């Protein structure tokens, strides 16, 4: 299953990356208590490490084992980081990044001073970030093209199963026709001929 592990917003202060807000998969759930704790440590460590490798005003993508980091560092000192597994679709990550950047800019009213941000009540924004992170655990529900691809794949699977069933029925029909004493030799010859010619199907 594809996984969105984390969304992290950093602010560079005196050559250090301060965490402003974050979403961690499974955090707050007893079911994933230990798991989310490990994910949090890993994502924070990777984010701070790789954020320092990205030039201001640039965005980069890094892969480390099963983790993929999408880092977008702005001139205002804010860095947006999205951490996923290697199977998570990158086109959806772009959509997440766009929404997070816009939502945060609106929330801080384009004032990125660290002292101003420190004095803000971030609880509402943190909740919206958490909600977004949970929604995007299912990228096919958030992206119309992915949803279309999924529907096509599911339809193809159903068709393959149907064809397999029909082929099995065809094999069974062969046996029944050959063994039946109530079918004339002429009818049997007709069945064999049409099957070889593939011009007539009997299901």
N, C-alpha and C positions, 0 to 999 in steps of 0.2 A: 504493500500500500504506500502511495506517495505521502510525504509528510512535510508540513511546514513547521519547522522546529521553533523559530524565533523571529521576532521583529524587534529591533533595538534602535533607539535614537541616542546618539552620543553628542556631547558638546566638548570641543577642545578648549581646555583651560590650562594655561601655563604648561604647555606641552604634555598635558595629561588628558585622557579621554574620560569625561564624566558621563555616567549613564543618566539620561533624563527620563526616559520611559522605556518600557519593554513588555513584550508578550512572550511567554515561554509555554510551549505545548505541555498540557497536563498540569500546569501549576494551579494549586488551589483544589485539586481533586485528590481525595484519599487513595483512589485507585492507582494514581500515577505519582504518588508522593515522592518515593525514592527516585523513580525514573526521571521526573521533572527536575529534581535537584541535580542529578548528574548532567542532564541536558543544559541546565542553566549555567553550571560551571564551565562546561565545554564551550557553549556559545559565547559566553562573556570573554573567556580566554582567547578564543579564535578571533572574535570581533575586535578586541583591543589590539591584538597582534597584527592583524591584517589591515586594520584601518590606518595604521602608521605607514603602511606601504603604498597607500593611495595618495596621489597628489591632490591638492585642493582644486576643486572645480572639475574633478574627473570622477568617473565611475569605473569599477573593475569587478571582475568575477574571479573567484578563487575556488579551487576544489581541494579538499583535504579529507582523505579516506572517503567516508560516506557522506560528508558534509559539503554543501556548496554555499559560498558566501557571495552575496550581491551587495557591493558597497558603493554608496553614492555620497561623495563628500562635497559639500557646498562651500562657496566663498564666505558665507556667514558663520562658518565654524561648526555647523551642524552636519553630522554624518548619519545617514540612514543605512541600516544593515538588515538584510533579510537572509535567514539561514534555512536551507531546505535540504532534503536528501537529493541524491543524484537523479532521481526519476521525476522530480517535481517539474512541471512545464515552465520554461523560462518566460513564455509570453504572459503567463498569469502573474509571475513575479513582477513584471513591468507594471501591470495594473495595480498590484498591491502597493508598489513603491510610489506610484503617482498619487494614489489615494492618501497614503500616510503623509507624504510631503504636503499635500494640499490641506489636509485636516490639521496637521501640526501648525502650519503657517497661519491658518485662520484662528487656531486656539491661542497662539501667543501674539496674535495681531502683528505679525512680522517684526516683533521685537525679540531678538535672539541674545540679548545681554543675559549672562548667566545669573546675575543678581536678580533681575526681573523674573526670570524663569523659576528661580529658587523660591520666590515668594508667591508663585501661582499655586492655586489648588489644582493639582493634576489628576485628582481622583476621577473626574468625569472623562478626561481624555484617556486615562489608563483603562477605564472600563470599555470605551469605544474601541481601543486598540485590541483589547482582549476579545471583544465580540468579533472584530474583523478577523483576527487570527483563527478563531474557532470556525468561522464561516468558510474561510479559505482552506480548511483541511480537506474540503471536497472541491477541488478546482473545477471539475466538470460541471458543477452546479453554478459556478460563478462565471463561466466562460461559454458563450454560445457555440463557438466553433468546437471546443472540446466536447460539449454536450452532443453536438451533431455527430462527431466522430464516434463517440461512445454508442449512440443509437445505431449507427451504421455497423459497428463491430458486433453489437448484440443481435442485429438483424441477420448478419452473415452467419453468426453462430447458430441461430435458429434454423436458417436455410440449410446449413451443413448437416444439422441433426435430422432435418426432414428428409434430405436426400439419402442419408445413411439408412433411415427407416424404410424409405421406398426401395432402396437397393436390396435390403434384407427381405422385404416383402416380395421383391422380384425373384430372388433366389428361392424362396419358399414356393412361389407360384410355379417355377420351373419344375420343382420336385412333384408338386401336386398334379401338374398337367401330364408329366411323363408317367406317373403311377396310375392315373385315373383310367379306368376301363370304360367309363361312360363317354369319353371324348373320342371321336373318330380319328383315324390316322390322318385324314385330310386336314382336320382342324389342328392337329398337333404339328403337321408340316407347315401350316399357315403361321402358327405361333412362332416356330423356329425361324422361318424365313423373315417375318416382319421384325423379329428381335435382332437378327443379324443386320438387316438393312436399316434398322433404327428409324423406320418410318411409321411405326405404330407402337404404342406403349400400352401394356395391359397391367393395371395395378390391382 
